[in-house]
Amino acid sequence: CSRIFMRLIPEKASLLTFLFHGLFRDADEIGLNHVDPQQRITVAQFEEFVEFYVRLGYRFVSPDDVLAGLSANNKYIMITFDDGYYNNIYALPVLRKYDVPGVFFISTNNIIRNKSFWWDILYRMRKSQGSSGRQIEAEGRSLKSLTADRIEEYLVREFGRECLKPIGTVDRPFTQDELKAFAADSHVHLGNHTCDHGILTNYSIDGVREQIMEAQYDIYRIAGVKPVIISYPNGSYSRDVLKVTKELGIMMGITIDPSKNYLPINMQDIDSVHLGRFILVGDTAIKAQCDVLRSEFSIYNMIKNLIKKPAI
């Protein structure tokens, strides 16, 4: 349906943003069960995605490009990675090869304290105990109603404090020195993902402000960068969260609402801090997904907007 519609009605000028988390070097890394595989995206599939849109003439942009203003006559892509996995470094050769920017949203306390991300701890520990994927997903969903400190207390109570330690390169976050070196590359742009990967709708207004401001400070201290963009952990936001984001001087906010961002984008309006974003999955043909998302009409996106299953 999307392809037929695209033949009838051409694409409108828009900014498409895409969400990635960790990158796997190959399928064998996925099979280690060290992390929740989430999208199951390999480096090869990531390059396939970039090459697809480069070939079609899309312009890849950074947050600074968006703030400078995008022409209403062109089509744009913004690549984003959430969390701060060390394995995001595998994206760098692809970004350099095609000379395109990427935005990396950082949860700073995982990096400062060298902690695994909580969903990966839950996944690998429960997998080792024989739990099914459905059982793990249900348990994780229940934890998403808690603040970050309460989630950590739960994990330590269930599995012991040692569970917080990363077990390898697949699950660990950047170190502070690695992040600083990574951010020095001209293709890398850092964004705010809160200090604790705090699901902001679980916090008071003061708690929301603290989560965002502490991450801003940490990223500046580590990498000398003051982010102008935030990705809301778990894709969760409220009107109050958007208002605090604007008050703190962050110009753009990224959700996981699967929609295009039509141009022009008014950076003074509240809409600038709840931009839509698409999620690709590795167990479906990448080019087919990319092709469908170009259309102004998509049954898939309509269904996703109704379900709005949050990403981590």
C-alpha positions in Angstrom: 0.0 0.0 0.0 2.8 2.4 0.9 4.6 1.8 -2.4 1.4 2.4 -4.4 0.7 5.5 -2.5 4.2 6.8 -3.1 3.7 6.5 -6.9 0.6 8.7 -6.6 1.8 11.2 -4.1 5.5 12.2 -3.9 7.4 12.5 -0.7 7.0 15.7 1.2 10.0 17.6 2.5 10.8 16.2 5.9 13.3 15.1 8.4 13.3 11.3 9.1 15.1 10.3 12.3 16.1 6.7 13.0 16.8 4.9 16.3 19.6 2.4 17.0 20.9 1.0 20.3 23.8 -1.4 20.2 25.4 -2.8 17.0 26.4 -6.4 16.7 29.4 -7.4 14.6 27.6 -10.5 13.4 24.8 -13.0 14.3 27.2 -14.9 16.6 27.4 -11.9 19.0 23.6 -11.8 19.2 23.6 -15.5 20.1 25.8 -14.9 23.1 22.8 -13.6 25.0 25.0 -11.1 26.8 22.4 -8.3 26.1 18.8 -7.9 25.3 19.2 -8.0 21.5 16.4 -5.4 21.0 16.6 -4.5 17.2 19.2 -7.2 16.3 21.0 -4.8 14.0 24.4 -5.9 12.7 27.1 -3.5 11.4 26.4 -4.8 7.8 22.7 -4.0 8.2 23.5 -0.5 9.5 25.7 0.1 6.5 22.9 -1.2 4.2 20.5 1.4 5.8 22.9 4.3 5.3 23.8 3.3 1.7 20.0 3.1 0.8 19.3 6.6 1.8 22.5 8.0 0.4 21.7 6.4 -3.0 18.3 8.1 -3.0 19.8 11.5 -2.4 18.8 12.1 1.2 21.0 14.5 3.1 22.2 13.3 6.5 22.2 16.0 9.1 23.4 16.8 12.6 21.5 18.7 15.3 23.5 21.8 14.4 22.3 21.5 10.8 18.7 21.3 12.0 19.1 24.3 14.2 20.6 26.3 11.3 17.4 25.5 9.3 16.6 22.9 6.7 15.4 23.7 3.2 11.7 22.9 2.6 12.8 21.5 -0.8 14.9 18.6 0.4 14.7 15.3 2.3 16.8 14.7 5.4 17.9 11.8 7.7 19.2 12.0 11.2 20.9 8.8 12.6 20.6 8.4 16.3 22.0 5.9 18.9 20.6 5.6 22.4 22.3 4.7 25.7 26.1 4.9 25.2 27.2 1.3 24.3 30.9 0.9 23.6 29.8 -1.1 20.5 28.5 2.1 18.9 32.2 2.6 17.9 31.5 0.1 15.1 29.3 2.7 13.4 32.2 5.1 13.0 33.8 3.4 9.9 30.4 3.5 8.2 29.8 7.2 9.1 33.3 8.0 7.8 32.9 6.0 4.6 29.7 7.8 3.6 30.7 11.1 5.3 27.5 11.3 7.3 26.9 12.4 10.9 25.5 10.4 13.8 23.9 11.5 17.1 24.8 9.4 20.2 22.6 9.9 23.2 24.5 9.2 26.4 23.2 7.9 29.8 26.1 9.2 31.8 26.1 7.3 35.1 26.4 4.0 33.3 29.7 5.3 31.8 30.9 7.0 35.0 30.2 4.0 37.2 31.0 1.3 34.5 27.5 -0.3 34.9 25.7 -2.6 32.5 22.3 -1.3 31.3 19.5 -2.7 33.5 17.6 -4.3 30.7 20.7 -6.3 29.6 21.3 -7.5 33.2 17.7 -8.7 33.4 17.8 -10.4 30.0 21.0 -12.3 30.5 20.4 -13.3 34.1 16.8 -14.5 33.4 18.0 -16.3 30.2 20.6 -18.1 32.2 17.8 -19.2 34.6 15.7 -20.6 31.7 13.1 -17.8 31.5 11.3 -17.3 28.2 11.5 -14.1 26.1 7.9 -13.4 26.9 8.5 -13.8 30.7 11.6 -11.5 30.5 9.7 -8.9 28.5 6.8 -8.9 31.0 9.2 -8.4 34.0 11.0 -5.6 32.2 7.7 -3.9 31.4 6.8 -3.9 35.1 10.2 -2.4 36.0 9.6 0.5 33.6 7.1 2.0 36.1 10.0 2.6 38.6 12.7 5.2 38.9 16.3 4.1 38.0 17.4 3.7 41.6 14.4 1.5 42.4 15.2 -0.7 39.3 18.8 -1.1 40.5 17.7 -2.1 44.0 15.5 -4.7 42.4 18.3 -6.2 40.3 20.7 -6.3 43.2 18.1 -8.0 45.4 17.4 -10.6 42.7 20.9 -11.3 41.4 23.5 -9.7 43.7 25.6 -6.6 43.3 28.0 -8.3 40.9 25.3 -8.4 38.3 25.9 -4.6 37.6 29.4 -5.3 36.2 29.7 -5.6 32.4 30.8 -9.0 31.2 32.4 -8.1 27.8 32.5 -5.7 24.9 29.0 -6.5 23.8 27.3 -5.2 26.9 29.6 -2.6 28.4 29.2 1.2 28.0 32.0 3.5 26.9 34.6 4.5 29.4 35.0 8.2 30.0 38.2 8.4 28.0 36.7 6.4 25.2 33.7 8.7 25.0 36.0 11.7 24.9 38.0 10.3 22.1 34.8 9.2 20.2 33.2 12.6 20.5 36.3 14.2 19.0 35.5 12.7 15.6 33.8 15.2 13.3 31.1 12.6 12.5 30.0 12.2 16.1 27.5 14.4 17.9 26.5 13.8 21.5 23.1 14.1 23.0 21.4 13.9 26.4 19.8 10.6 27.5 19.6 11.6 31.2 22.1 10.7 33.9 20.5 7.4 35.0 18.5 6.4 31.9 15.6 7.7 34.0 12.2 7.1 32.5 11.1 10.7 33.1 7.4 10.1 33.5 8.2 8.3 36.7 9.8 11.4 38.3 8.7 14.6 39.9 9.3 17.9 38.0 12.4 18.4 40.2 13.5 14.8 39.4 13.1 15.4 35.7 15.2 18.5 35.9 17.9 16.8 37.9 18.1 13.8 35.5 18.6 16.1 32.5 20.8 18.8 34.1 23.2 16.2 35.6 23.7 14.5 32.2 24.3 17.9 30.6 27.0 18.6 33.2 28.6 15.1 32.9 28.8 15.2 29.1 30.4 18.7 29.2 32.9 17.6 31.8 33.8 14.4 29.9 33.8 15.5 26.3 33.6 19.3 26.4 30.2 19.2 24.6 27.0 20.8 25.7 24.1 18.9 24.0 21.3 20.7 22.3 19.2 17.6 21.8 17.7 14.9 24.1 16.3 11.5 23.6 13.7 10.5 26.2 14.6 7.1 27.8 12.0 4.4 26.9 10.4 7.1 24.6 8.4 8.3 27.6 7.4 11.9 27.9 4.6 14.1 29.1 3.7 17.8 28.7 5.6 18.6 31.8 8.7 16.7 30.6 8.6 18.7 27.3 8.2 22.0 29.2 11.2 21.3 31.5 13.3 20.3 28.4 12.6 23.7 26.8 13.2 25.6 30.0 16.6 24.0 30.3 17.6 25.3 26.9 17.6 22.0 25.0 16.4 22.8 21.6 15.3 19.4 20.3 13.7 16.3 21.8 13.4 12.9 20.1 10.6 10.5 20.9 9.9 7.0 19.4 6.6 8.1 17.9 6.9 6.6 14.4 6.3 9.6 12.2 8.1 12.0 9.8 9.0 15.5 10.9 7.6 17.8 8.2 9.4 21.0 7.4 9.9 23.7 8.5 10.5 22.8 12.1 9.9 25.8 14.4 12.6 25.6 17.1 10.7 28.0 19.3 7.6 25.8 19.4 7.0 22.9 21.8 6.8 20.6 18.8 10.6 20.9 18.5 11.1 18.7 21.6 8.9 15.9 20.6 10.1 14.9 17.1 9.2 11.5 15.7 11.6 8.7 15.1 11.5 5.3 13.3 13.0 2.0 14.6 14.4 -0.6 12.2 14.7 -4.3 13.1 17.3 -6.8 11.9 15.0 -9.8 11.3 13.2 -8.1 8.4 14.8 -6.9 5.2 16.4 -3.5 5.8 15.8 -2.0 2.4 12.1 -3.0 2.4 11.7 -1.2 5.8 13.5 1.8 4.5 11.4 1.9 1.3 8.1 1.7 3.2 9.1 4.5 5.6 9.6 6.9 2.7 5.9 6.9 2.0 3.4 9.5 3.2 1.1 6.6 4.0 1.9 3.5 6.0 -0.5 1.0 7.7 2.5 -0.2 9.7 3.2 3.2 11.1 -0.5 3.7 11.8 -0.6 0.5 13.8 2.7 1.4 15.7 1.2 4.8 16.6 -1.8 3.0 18.1 0.3 0.5 20.0 3.3 2.7 20.8 5.4 -0.1 22.3 8.3 1.8 23.9 12.0 1.1 23.1 14.7 1.1 25.7 
